[in-house]
Amino acid sequence: MKRMLILLSVVLLLASSCHRKRVPASSEEVSGTETGMASFYAESYNGRKTANGEIYNSSKLTAAHKKLPFGTRVKVTNLSNGKSVKVRINDRGPFVAGRIIDLTRSAARKIDMVNAGVVRVRIRY
């Protein structure tokens, strides 16, 4: 009986220590629109890890947003010229007041904002 009680205690202890942290699914559905300023990453970030663990690559169409779930697809439209690009959220930021999204250089080129550096955009997700 004592042996059974010890075995049961060990099993309960092991079971309680196997808790997994729940991470929101990248397929989590969100929808909305935001308007604000967009910027793009400096080349020095190439090769560094993003907040979701991916390696940042300036030639990919990805972006940083403060709150949207990783994996969310976002359409970014440059309001000064109407050009749009679709990007995937894989990082957190930008952490500058008034900015709502940070794009890769490749995404910034698609909406013709590289020379300006910072432009007013609308994002839809």
C-alpha positions in Angstrom: 0.0 0.0 0.0 2.8 2.4 0.9 4.5 1.6 -2.4 1.3 2.3 -4.3 1.0 5.7 -2.5 4.6 6.7 -3.4 4.1 5.7 -7.0 0.9 7.7 -7.2 2.7 10.7 -5.7 5.5 10.5 -8.2 3.1 10.2 -11.1 1.1 13.3 -9.9 4.3 15.2 -9.4 5.5 14.4 -12.9 2.1 15.2 -14.5 1.9 18.6 -12.8 5.4 19.6 -14.0 4.6 18.9 -17.7 2.6 22.0 -18.2 3.1 23.6 -21.6 2.9 27.3 -22.1 0.2 28.1 -24.6 1.2 30.2 -27.6 -1.4 31.8 -29.8 -1.8 30.0 -33.1 -0.5 31.9 -36.1 -3.8 31.2 -37.8 -5.7 33.2 -35.2 -8.2 35.3 -37.0 -8.0 39.0 -36.6 -9.3 41.8 -38.7 -9.1 45.6 -38.7 -7.6 48.7 -40.2 -5.0 51.1 -38.8 -3.6 54.4 -40.2 -0.2 55.8 -39.1 3.4 56.0 -40.0 5.6 53.2 -41.4 9.3 52.8 -41.3 11.7 50.1 -42.4 14.5 48.2 -40.8 18.2 49.2 -41.1 20.4 46.8 -43.0 22.3 46.1 -39.8 19.4 43.9 -38.6 20.0 41.4 -41.4 20.8 38.0 -39.8 19.5 38.8 -36.3 16.7 36.9 -34.7 13.2 38.4 -34.8 10.8 38.2 -31.8 9.3 35.0 -33.2 12.7 33.3 -33.5 13.1 33.7 -37.3 16.3 35.1 -38.7 15.6 38.6 -40.2 16.1 38.8 -43.9 15.6 42.2 -45.6 14.7 40.5 -48.9 11.5 38.9 -47.5 8.1 40.5 -47.2 7.8 40.6 -43.4 7.1 43.2 -40.8 7.0 44.2 -37.2 3.9 45.2 -35.3 3.4 45.8 -31.6 0.4 43.6 -31.1 -0.8 41.5 -34.1 -0.2 37.8 -33.7 2.8 36.3 -35.5 1.9 35.0 -38.9 -0.9 37.6 -39.5 -1.0 38.7 -43.1 -1.2 42.5 -43.5 -1.8 44.7 -46.6 0.2 47.9 -46.2 -0.8 50.8 -48.5 1.4 53.9 -48.9 -1.2 56.7 -48.7 1.0 59.2 -50.7 1.1 57.0 -53.9 -1.5 54.2 -53.4 1.0 51.4 -53.8 0.4 48.3 -51.6 2.3 45.3 -50.4 1.3 42.2 -48.4 3.6 41.2 -45.5 3.6 38.7 -42.8 4.1 39.8 -39.1 7.1 38.0 -37.6 8.6 40.6 -35.2 7.6 43.2 -32.6 7.9 46.9 -32.9 8.3 49.7 -34.0 8.9 51.3 -30.7 8.8 54.9 -31.9 5.8 57.0 -31.1 3.3 57.3 -34.0 4.7 54.4 -36.0 2.5 51.4 -36.5 4.6 49.1 -38.6 8.2 48.4 -39.5 8.8 46.8 -42.9 11.7 45.0 -44.5 13.6 46.9 -47.1 12.1 44.7 -49.8 8.6 45.6 -48.6 9.5 49.2 -48.4 10.7 49.2 -52.0 7.4 47.7 -53.2 5.5 50.7 -51.9 8.2 53.2 -52.9 9.1 54.5 -49.5 12.9 53.9 -49.3 13.9 57.4 -50.2 11.4 59.0 -47.8 12.2 56.6 -44.9 9.0 57.1 -43.1 5.5 57.4 -44.8 1.9 57.5 -43.8 0.2 54.1 -44.4 -3.0 52.2 -43.9 -2.7 48.6 -42.8 -5.5 46.1 -43.2 -5.5 42.7 -41.6 
